[in-house]
Amino acid sequence: MQTRRNFLSGAGSIAAATSIASVSSVAMAALPEPVMQTKPDTMPPLVPNTGRPYNPVVTLNGWTLPWRMNQGVKEFHLVAEPVVREMAPGMKAHLWGYNGQSPGPTIEVVEGDRVRIFVTNKLPEHTSIHWHGQRLPNGMDGVSGLNQPPIHPGKTFVYEFIARRPGTFMYHPHADEMTQMAMGMMGFWVTHPKVKNPLIDDVDRDFCFLLNAYDIDPGAYTPKIMTMLDFNLWSWNSRIFPGIDSLNVRLNDRVRIRIGNLTMTNHPIHLHGHEFLVTGTDGGPTPKSSRQYEVTQDIAVGQMRQIEFLADEPGDWAFHCHKSHHTMNAMGHDVPTMIGVDHRGMAKKIAKLIPDYMVMGERGMADMAEMEMPLPENTVPMMTGDGPFGSVEMGGMFSMVKVRKEQKPGDYSNPGWYKHPPGEVAFEWKGALPEPARFAADAPSTQQGAVPQRGSMPSKAVPKTDFEVQIRKPTSHGKH
Ligand SMILES: [Cu+2]
């Protein structure tokens, strides 16, 4: 639950106001009380009530950190600490993060804001924070050892700089980075434009999330920090499908999605049913002349991308990483390919010894999605997610953009499954199937040694019984 103790509440009793006034110089010098959040739900946008106005973002399965204004400076308080993150219903991970969550809260400011961030270290080892992508004084860049001494456990450091350019940014430690990022320490940062920027369009909905990855054995709780590539949980904001909320929008909304990649590999992020423009990268808004419509945008390690589209097609549109191993949960690795292998005889023999023996994967892996297999405690199936037509057979980096006519402006709640108009769903063909026509090359195909002529095209349908294949095996010493 969110605890925003007294520092944000404007209206208080006279007694409270008096006591604040009487201690103001002390109170103003003190740190802002840290705000904590432990729920993994997508929180509604934090509409600014102090400072310059802007259209706030919505952090997928996350939240925005409240601030206090102190003599014109926006003050935030981040607490680096161990956290418990529910990655999906049924699976919790013991991670490190900020203010009760991994990732940490999103920080939203306006171009030109002076920002002061207090960072308290409650980890068992030192840390620091690098403000990825920002223009700032060198000593505020957060590389431990290079720009500053490390923040030791129990200590608080202060970072202060002006948010000089609008755009999409991230924050993460630059101290024992491999461990701390593998443990989930990262967060999002959005700097909104101060005045109307010709390259930054107004949008109705502005979503953001980080791509991250963990290696947690089924049944375990803590990530293996030495893993470099072979992660088994591919997540968005430390959530895996079906734990990732859908992005719910109103029909004809202009939608922006900001994505940052802090995994160890690239992710081609793919949206169904719409084309989008890449309107921003690490360096800021893209020139309009460089924009082209896409349906997939690859996001490399350490990069941020902003995509924008008009949500003008109603429905539940898949939105996912296009690496098919990244839309799977744990257990996806080290399973031999069994497609086409007939296990029936062997399975029968083994079943005599082990009555519950089950063969996996001989008809593809789809069986896995619906199989009632006993899972170890604290894990989720490799592919799962009940849809209106059965299992979605997905995991990991998968969600949906739900476009609805009835969705109210500002309503981010899940509208449920799309109700397809009659005649607009793929259906089973119940009629007869014609015999498939088969083609052969013009060159004589049954004559030994015949080679199809260059440029010869298949042109003639022949019955399949005439089709013959010549195989010549090379001998061990290379002679025929
Ligand atoms: Cu991916």
Boltz pocket constraint, residues with backbone or C-beta under 6 A from the ligand:
constraints:
  - pocket:
      binder: B
      contacts: [[A, 234], [A, 266], [A, 267], [A, 268], [A, 321], [A, 322], [A, 323], [A, 326], [A, 397]]
      max_distance: 6.0
